[in-house]
Amino acid sequence: MTMADLDFTPIREKYELREEFPAEVESAAKNAKDAFAGSRVDARDLAFVTIDPPGSKDLDQAVLIERGTEAGETGFTLHYAIADVGAFVAPGSPIDVEARERGETIYLPDGNVPLHPRILTEDVASLVAGQDRPAVLWQLECDDTGALTRARVRRATIQVRERLDYVTLQSSVDRGEPLPESVTLLPEFGALREALGRTRGAVELQLPEQDLHFDEGSWHLRLEPRTQMDGWNAECSLATGFAAARMMLAGRVGLLRTLPAPDEETVAQFFRAARALGIEPDGAQSPGELLSTLDPAHPSTMALNSAATRLLRGSGYLAFEGEPENGKTWHAGVASEYAHATAPIRRLGDRFVSEVCLSFDADWVELRDHSLQLQGEVPKAILEALPELPGLLQQSGQRAGAVANEAINLAEAVALQDRVGQEFDAGLLRAGDGDHHAEIFVFDPPVIAQCRGDVPVGEQARVRLVEADAATRKVRFAYPA
């Protein structure tokens, strides 16, 4: 096998991934109609745009940011439109039953295995530019610092004006060129939201992210840098997830994404690791604040980011009806209560979050009112589904991660199979602990793999490739070279 003919079929077979759907599911999707067509707000006057990777077809979100608020205050209004999958997929329907089996869309380098039939994910439910589309319309008001003040969620009809992509927008920012009017405020708004996250204690890891790209007849391993535009756009999604969580907690029913806060000793270990790497906190009050100041390409930063993964262990989901157990609702990674709410085409749980939030009898919700209580009648079918969702989402997330890792592992082994015995420059990501070898990042080609030996901390090291087996998808190095 060569990089030109990488075959991901064995991975699909190992995890029993089926791109096709049962006939009754395809038929139901083909005949699905907007169940709320007669009761939508007409929001086609809002100049929405989508921002996605080039080539994406499953378009979940559209954005528009305006200066000022409906209440006449200064600040910002974030209009965030989410694909209204719930309008086409009723709980208990064939599409819903199949979606619960799948949990989420699985992405491989040569295509995806979708959560829903493509007629929904890439056509009638996708926020395609130039077409009237049903949407769950979130409108979030923020003050001058970017802090959330009020939120409203309704079913609406929208029409996206233009499809944008991260690369083009980032290039415009880098060249100092004006952005499209709908997102002119995105850099300012996104930067303010990022600053608030650091103040709260949010932790944003900057580990190398590998990617496989097909070009000129062959696959190529590469690093996919996280641009400013990625981060700013993510802040819009995060803000919506914060608002959804706040509303569900006020309504005493919902589905949260959770991550327990690290204990004091784990945080202390992080700062000790930083000093051992020659990184002084210089007044940083939290791990996230320190990480945000570092050069992500430096070997010591990569090692510290790997150490920071210990701060983010135990992620899960919490479904609740009534008062949730004290201390169980927090997400330490974003330092807030939080819900996945903005990708219902690709994630099962987001559809249910939308349905819960839409069921409350509220117009504008004051998010700063921590005594807030919301009333409403959540559909019985949604309530009955909630307890099952955390387990399904946890399983599908683990499967998606395993598939992505195995695809990269295969490419790494094939790329290096003729280079056993050669030496490479690398940096330590995670030291060995007696039960496991060290984990390193090789700079060229970009490979993450295990390495025997005491790899030095916080500096570039020379390592030797000792194994690259495409059949087992394993790559191993040794230090010293």
C-alpha positions as CSV (number, residue, x, y, z in Angstrom):
1,M,0.0,0.0,0.0
2,T,1.2,3.5,-0.8
3,M,-0.1,7.0,0.2
4,A,-1.8,7.2,-3.3
5,D,-4.0,4.2,-2.6
6,L,-4.8,4.3,1.1
7,D,-7.8,2.1,1.8
8,F,-10.0,3.0,4.8
9,T,-12.4,0.1,4.2
10,P,-11.0,-2.1,7.0
11,I,-11.6,0.7,9.5
12,R,-15.2,1.0,8.3
13,E,-15.6,-2.7,8.6
14,K,-14.0,-2.9,12.1
15,Y,-16.4,-0.3,13.5
16,E,-19.4,-1.5,11.4
17,L,-19.9,1.8,9.8
18,R,-22.7,1.9,7.2
19,E,-23.0,4.9,4.9
20,E,-26.3,3.6,3.4
21,F,-29.6,3.7,5.4
22,P,-32.4,1.1,5.6
23,A,-35.0,1.6,3.0
24,E,-37.7,2.8,5.4
25,V,-35.4,5.5,6.8
26,E,-34.5,6.7,3.3
27,S,-38.2,6.8,2.4
28,A,-39.1,8.7,5.5
29,A,-36.4,11.2,4.9
30,K,-37.5,11.7,1.2
31,N,-41.1,12.3,2.3
32,A,-40.3,14.4,5.4
33,K,-42.0,17.8,5.6
34,D,-41.4,20.8,7.8
35,A,-43.8,20.1,10.7
36,F,-43.8,23.8,11.8
37,A,-44.1,25.4,8.4
38,G,-47.2,27.4,9.4
39,S,-45.9,28.9,12.6
40,R,-42.4,30.2,11.8
41,V,-41.2,33.8,12.2
42,D,-40.1,35.3,8.9
43,A,-36.4,36.2,9.4
44,R,-35.4,36.3,5.8
45,D,-34.5,40.0,6.2
46,L,-31.5,39.0,8.4
47,A,-28.3,38.8,6.2
48,F,-27.0,35.4,7.4
49,V,-23.8,33.8,6.1
50,T,-22.3,30.4,6.8
51,I,-18.7,29.7,7.7
52,D,-17.5,26.2,7.1
53,P,-14.5,24.3,5.7
54,P,-14.4,24.3,1.9
55,G,-16.4,21.4,0.5
56,S,-18.7,21.0,3.5
57,K,-22.3,20.2,2.6
58,D,-23.9,19.5,6.1
59,L,-24.3,23.2,7.1
60,D,-25.6,23.5,10.6
61,Q,-25.1,27.1,11.5
62,A,-25.4,30.6,10.0
63,V,-24.3,33.8,11.7
64,L,-24.9,37.5,11.7
65,I,-23.5,39.9,14.3
66,E,-24.9,43.5,14.7
67,R,-23.9,46.4,16.9
68,G,-26.4,47.3,19.6
69,T,-29.4,45.4,21.0
70,E,-33.1,45.5,20.6
71,A,-33.4,47.0,24.1
72,G,-31.5,50.0,22.8
73,E,-28.3,49.3,24.7
74,T,-24.8,49.3,23.4
75,G,-23.1,46.0,22.9
76,F,-23.8,43.3,20.3
77,T,-26.6,41.1,19.0
78,L,-25.5,37.7,17.8
79,H,-28.1,36.1,15.4
80,Y,-27.3,32.4,15.2
81,A,-29.4,30.2,13.0
82,I,-29.3,26.4,13.6
83,A,-30.6,23.8,11.1
84,D,-34.0,22.8,12.4
85,V,-33.6,19.0,12.1
86,G,-36.4,18.5,14.7
87,A,-38.9,19.9,12.1
88,F,-38.2,16.8,9.9
89,V,-37.3,14.1,12.5
90,A,-40.0,13.2,15.1
91,P,-39.0,11.2,18.2
92,G,-39.7,7.5,17.6
93,S,-39.8,7.9,13.8
94,P,-37.6,5.6,11.6
95,I,-35.1,8.4,11.1
96,D,-34.9,9.1,14.8
97,V,-34.4,5.4,15.7
98,E,-31.6,5.0,13.2
99,A,-30.0,8.3,14.4
100,R,-29.9,6.9,18.0
101,E,-28.0,3.9,16.7
102,R,-25.5,6.2,15.0
103,G,-25.1,9.0,17.5
104,E,-23.2,11.3,15.3
105,T,-21.7,11.7,11.9
106,I,-18.4,9.9,11.5
107,Y,-15.8,11.6,9.4
108,L,-13.1,9.7,7.5
109,P,-10.5,11.2,5.1
110,D,-12.4,9.8,2.1
111,G,-15.9,10.8,3.1
112,N,-18.3,10.6,6.0
113,V,-20.9,8.3,7.5
114,P,-23.8,10.6,8.2
115,L,-26.1,10.7,11.2
116,H,-29.1,11.3,8.9
117,P,-29.9,10.5,5.3
118,R,-28.1,12.9,2.9
119,I,-31.4,14.3,1.5
120,L,-31.7,15.9,5.0
121,T,-28.1,16.6,5.9
122,E,-27.0,18.1,2.6
123,D,-30.3,19.4,1.2
124,V,-33.6,20.2,2.9
125,A,-32.3,20.7,6.4
126,S,-28.9,22.1,5.5
127,L,-28.6,25.9,5.5
128,V,-27.8,26.2,1.9
129,A,-27.2,29.7,0.5
130,G,-29.9,31.3,-1.6
131,Q,-32.7,29.0,-0.4
132,D,-35.4,29.5,2.2
133,R,-34.6,27.2,5.1
134,P,-36.3,26.4,8.4
135,A,-34.1,27.2,11.3
136,V,-33.9,27.4,15.1
137,L,-33.1,31.1,15.5
138,W,-31.1,32.1,18.5
139,Q,-30.7,35.8,19.2
140,L,-28.2,36.6,21.9
141,E,-27.6,40.1,23.3
142,C,-24.3,41.0,24.9
143,D,-22.9,44.0,26.6
144,D,-19.8,46.0,25.5
145,T,-17.5,43.3,27.1
146,G,-19.2,40.5,25.1
147,A,-20.9,39.1,28.2
148,L,-24.3,37.5,27.6
149,T,-27.3,39.5,28.9
150,R,-30.5,38.3,27.1
151,A,-31.5,35.4,24.8
152,R,-34.4,34.5,22.6
153,V,-35.0,31.3,20.6
154,R,-37.7,30.8,18.0
155,R,-38.5,28.7,15.0
156,A,-37.9,30.9,11.9
157,T,-37.5,30.9,8.1
158,I,-34.2,32.3,7.0
159,Q,-32.2,32.7,3.8
160,V,-28.5,32.6,3.9
161,R,-26.9,35.3,1.7
162,E,-23.5,33.8,1.2
163,R,-21.4,30.7,1.9
164,L,-18.0,31.6,3.4
165,D,-15.0,29.5,4.4
166,Y,-12.4,29.8,7.2
167,V,-9.4,29.9,4.8
168,T,-10.7,32.9,2.8
169,L,-11.9,34.8,5.8
170,Q,-8.6,34.3,7.6
171,S,-6.7,35.4,4.5
172,S,-8.8,38.6,4.5
173,V,-8.0,39.2,8.2
174,D,-4.3,38.6,7.6
175,R,-4.2,41.1,4.7
176,G,-6.1,43.7,6.6
177,E,-9.0,43.5,4.1
178,P,-12.6,44.2,5.1
179,L,-14.8,41.2,6.0
180,P,-18.3,40.7,4.6
181,E,-20.7,43.0,6.5
182,S,-22.5,40.2,8.3
183,V,-19.3,39.2,10.0
184,T,-17.4,42.5,10.2
185,L,-17.8,42.5,13.9
186,L,-16.7,38.8,14.3
187,P,-13.1,39.6,15.2
188,E,-14.0,42.1,17.8
189,F,-16.8,40.0,19.3
190,G,-14.8,36.8,19.2
191,A,-11.8,38.4,20.9
192,L,-14.0,39.8,23.6
193,R,-15.6,36.3,24.2
194,E,-12.2,34.7,24.3
195,A,-11.0,37.2,26.9
196,L,-14.0,36.4,29.0
197,G,-13.3,32.7,28.8
198,R,-9.7,33.3,30.0
199,T,-11.1,35.3,32.9
200,R,-13.5,32.6,33.8
201,G,-10.7,30.0,33.7
202,A,-11.6,28.2,30.5
203,V,-8.8,25.9,29.1
204,E,-8.1,25.9,25.4
205,L,-5.6,23.3,24.4
206,Q,-3.3,24.0,21.4
207,L,-2.1,20.4,20.6
208,P,-1.0,19.6,17.1
209,E,-4.0,18.5,15.0
210,Q,-3.2,16.1,12.2
211,D,-5.1,16.0,9.0
212,L,-5.1,13.9,5.8
213,H,-5.4,15.9,2.5
214,F,-5.8,14.4,-1.0
215,D,-3.9,16.3,-3.6
216,E,-2.3,15.5,-7.0
217,G,-3.2,11.9,-6.8
218,S,-2.0,11.1,-3.3
219,W,-2.8,11.5,0.4
220,H,-0.6,13.8,2.4
221,L,-0.2,14.1,6.2
222,R,-0.3,17.7,7.3
223,L,-1.0,19.9,10.3
224,E,-4.3,21.8,10.3
225,P,-3.6,25.0,12.2
226,R,-6.3,26.5,14.3
227,T,-6.7,30.0,12.9
228,Q,-8.1,33.1,14.6
229,M,-11.2,32.7,12.5
230,D,-11.8,29.2,13.8
231,G,-11.6,30.5,17.3
232,W,-13.8,33.5,16.8
233,N,-16.5,31.5,15.0
234,A,-16.4,28.8,17.8
235,E,-17.2,31.6,20.3
236,C,-20.5,32.1,18.6
237,S,-21.4,28.4,19.1
238,L,-20.1,28.4,22.7
239,A,-22.2,31.5,23.5
240,T,-25.3,29.7,22.2
241,G,-24.5,26.6,24.2
242,F,-24.1,28.7,27.3
243,A,-27.5,30.4,26.7
244,A,-29.2,27.0,26.1
245,A,-27.7,25.5,29.3
246,R,-28.9,28.6,31.3
247,M,-32.4,28.2,29.9
248,M,-32.6,24.5,30.5
249,L,-31.4,24.9,34.1
250,A,-34.0,27.6,34.6
251,G,-36.7,25.3,33.2
252,R,-35.4,22.3,35.3
253,V,-35.1,19.9,32.3
254,G,-32.5,19.3,29.6
255,L,-29.2,17.8,28.5
256,L,-25.8,19.3,29.4
257,R,-22.3,18.6,28.3
258,T,-20.2,18.2,31.4
259,L,-16.6,18.0,32.6
260,P,-15.7,18.0,36.3
261,A,-13.4,20.6,37.6
262,P,-9.8,19.4,38.4
263,D,-8.9,19.2,42.0
264,E,-6.3,21.6,43.5
265,E,-3.5,19.0,43.3
266,T,-4.0,18.5,39.6
267,V,-3.9,22.2,39.0
268,A,-0.7,22.5,41.1
269,Q,0.8,19.6,39.1
270,F,0.1,21.6,35.9
271,F,2.0,24.7,37.2
272,R,4.9,22.5,38.5
273,A,5.1,20.9,35.0
274,A,5.2,24.4,33.5
275,R,8.1,25.4,35.7
276,A,9.9,22.2,34.9
277,L,9.6,23.1,31.2
278,G,11.1,26.5,31.9
279,I,7.8,28.3,31.6
280,E,7.1,30.8,34.3
281,P,3.4,31.6,35.0
282,D,4.2,35.4,35.2
283,G,1.0,36.1,37.1
284,A,-1.3,33.7,35.2
285,Q,-4.1,32.8,37.5
286,S,-5.3,29.7,35.7
287,P,-3.9,27.1,33.3
288,G,-6.0,28.5,30.4
289,E,-4.6,31.9,30.9
290,L,-1.0,30.6,30.9
291,L,-1.6,28.4,27.8
292,S,-3.1,31.4,25.8
293,T,0.2,33.3,26.1
294,L,2.5,30.6,24.7
295,D,3.8,29.8,21.2
296,P,1.9,26.7,20.2
297,A,4.7,25.5,17.9
298,H,7.4,25.4,20.6
299,P,8.2,21.9,21.9
300,S,7.8,23.1,25.5
301,T,4.3,24.4,24.7
302,M,3.3,21.1,23.2
303,A,4.5,19.2,26.2
304,L,2.6,21.6,28.6
305,N,-0.6,21.3,26.5
306,S,-0.3,17.5,26.8
307,A,0.2,17.9,30.6
308,A,-3.0,20.0,30.6
309,T,-5.1,17.1,29.3
310,R,-5.1,15.9,32.9
311,L,-7.2,18.9,33.7
312,L,-9.9,17.8,31.3
313,R,-10.7,14.3,32.2
314,G,-14.1,12.8,32.8
315,S,-16.2,14.5,30.1
316,G,-19.8,13.3,29.7
317,Y,-23.4,14.3,29.4
318,L,-26.1,15.0,32.1
319,A,-29.8,14.5,31.3
320,F,-32.0,15.9,34.0
321,E,-35.6,16.5,34.9
322,G,-36.1,18.5,38.1
323,E,-33.2,20.0,40.1
324,P,-29.9,18.4,38.9
325,E,-27.5,17.0,41.5
326,N,-25.4,19.8,43.0
327,G,-22.0,20.2,41.4
328,K,-22.7,17.9,38.4
329,T,-23.7,20.5,35.9
330,W,-20.3,22.2,35.3
331,H,-18.0,22.0,32.3
332,A,-14.5,22.8,33.4
333,G,-13.1,23.2,29.9
334,V,-15.3,26.2,29.2
335,A,-15.7,27.2,32.8
336,S,-19.5,27.4,32.7
337,E,-22.6,25.3,32.4
338,Y,-22.8,24.4,28.8
339,A,-24.8,22.4,26.2
340,H,-24.1,21.1,22.7
341,A,-26.8,23.0,20.8
342,T,-25.5,24.1,17.4
343,A,-24.8,21.0,15.3
344,P,-28.0,18.9,15.1
345,I,-27.2,17.7,11.6
346,R,-24.1,16.0,12.9
347,R,-24.8,15.3,16.6
348,L,-27.8,13.5,18.0
349,G,-28.2,15.4,21.3
350,D,-28.3,18.9,19.8
351,R,-31.7,18.3,18.3
352,F,-33.2,17.4,21.7
353,V,-31.6,20.5,23.3
354,S,-33.3,22.7,20.7
355,E,-36.6,21.1,21.3
356,V,-36.4,21.6,25.1
357,C,-35.4,25.2,24.7
358,L,-38.2,25.9,22.2
359,S,-40.8,24.4,24.6
360,F,-40.4,27.1,27.2
361,D,-43.1,29.8,27.4
362,A,-40.6,32.7,27.1
363,D,-39.7,35.5,24.8
364,W,-36.5,37.3,25.8
365,V,-34.8,35.6,28.7
366,E,-32.7,37.6,31.2
367,L,-29.5,35.5,31.4
368,R,-28.1,37.5,34.3
369,D,-31.0,36.7,36.5
370,H,-29.8,33.6,38.5
371,S,-33.1,33.2,40.2
372,L,-34.7,32.8,36.8
373,Q,-37.4,30.1,36.4
374,L,-38.9,29.1,33.1
375,Q,-42.2,27.3,32.5
376,G,-43.3,25.2,29.6
377,E,-44.5,21.9,28.4
378,V,-41.6,19.8,27.0
379,P,-43.1,17.1,24.7
380,K,-43.5,13.7,26.4
381,A,-41.4,12.0,23.7
382,I,-38.5,14.4,24.3
383,L,-38.7,13.8,28.1
384,E,-38.7,10.0,27.6
385,A,-35.7,10.2,25.3
386,L,-33.5,12.3,27.5
387,P,-32.3,9.6,30.0
388,E,-31.0,7.4,27.2
389,L,-29.0,10.1,25.4
390,P,-25.9,10.4,27.7
391,G,-25.0,6.8,27.1
392,L,-25.6,6.9,23.4
393,L,-23.6,10.1,23.0
394,Q,-20.7,8.9,25.0
395,Q,-20.5,5.7,23.0
396,S,-20.7,7.5,19.6
397,G,-18.1,10.0,20.6
398,Q,-15.7,7.3,21.6
399,R,-16.3,5.5,18.3
400,A,-15.8,8.7,16.3
401,G,-12.5,9.4,18.0
402,A,-11.3,5.9,17.5
403,V,-12.1,6.0,13.8
404,A,-10.3,9.3,13.3
405,N,-7.2,8.0,15.2
406,E,-7.1,4.8,13.2
407,A,-7.3,6.6,9.9
408,I,-4.4,8.8,10.9
409,N,-2.4,5.9,12.3
410,L,-2.8,4.0,9.0
411,A,-1.5,7.0,7.0
412,E,1.4,7.5,9.4
413,A,2.4,3.8,9.0
414,V,2.2,3.9,5.3
415,A,4.1,7.2,5.0
416,L,6.9,5.9,7.1
417,Q,7.0,2.2,6.1
418,D,10.1,2.6,3.9
419,R,12.0,4.8,6.5
420,V,12.6,2.4,9.4
421,G,16.0,3.1,10.8
422,Q,16.0,6.8,9.8
423,E,16.2,9.6,12.3
424,F,13.7,12.4,12.8
425,D,13.4,15.7,14.8
426,A,10.7,15.4,17.5
427,G,9.3,17.0,20.7
428,L,7.9,15.3,23.8
429,L,4.2,15.4,24.2
430,R,3.8,13.1,27.2
431,A,6.5,11.4,29.3
432,G,6.5,7.6,29.8
433,D,5.0,6.5,33.1
434,G,6.3,2.9,33.5
435,D,3.2,1.4,32.0
436,H,3.4,3.3,28.7
437,H,6.1,4.6,26.5
438,A,6.5,8.3,26.0
439,E,4.4,10.1,23.3
440,I,6.2,12.3,20.8
441,F,5.4,14.7,18.0
442,V,7.6,14.3,14.9
443,F,7.8,17.5,13.0
444,D,8.2,16.2,9.4
445,P,6.1,14.3,8.4
446,P,3.7,15.4,11.2
447,V,3.3,12.2,13.2
448,I,2.3,11.5,16.8
449,A,3.6,8.2,18.1
450,Q,5.1,6.2,21.0
451,C,8.8,6.4,21.7
452,R,11.0,4.2,23.9
453,G,13.5,5.9,26.1
454,D,13.7,9.1,28.3
455,V,12.9,11.7,25.7
456,P,14.1,15.1,27.1
457,V,11.4,17.5,28.2
458,G,10.8,20.9,26.6
459,E,13.4,20.7,23.8
460,Q,13.8,19.2,20.4
461,A,15.1,15.7,20.3
462,R,16.5,13.3,17.7
463,V,14.6,10.0,17.5
464,R,14.9,6.9,15.4
465,L,12.1,5.1,13.7
466,V,12.0,1.4,14.7
467,E,8.6,0.3,13.5
468,A,6.1,1.3,10.8
469,D,3.5,-1.4,10.1
470,A,0.5,-0.6,7.9
471,A,-1.2,-3.9,8.7
472,T,-1.4,-3.2,12.4
473,R,-1.4,0.6,11.9
474,K,1.5,1.0,14.4
475,V,4.4,3.4,14.4
476,R,7.2,3.3,17.1
477,F,10.3,5.4,17.7
478,A,13.3,5.1,20.0
479,Y,15.4,7.6,21.9
480,P,18.4,8.2,21.8
481,A,18.6,7.8,18.1
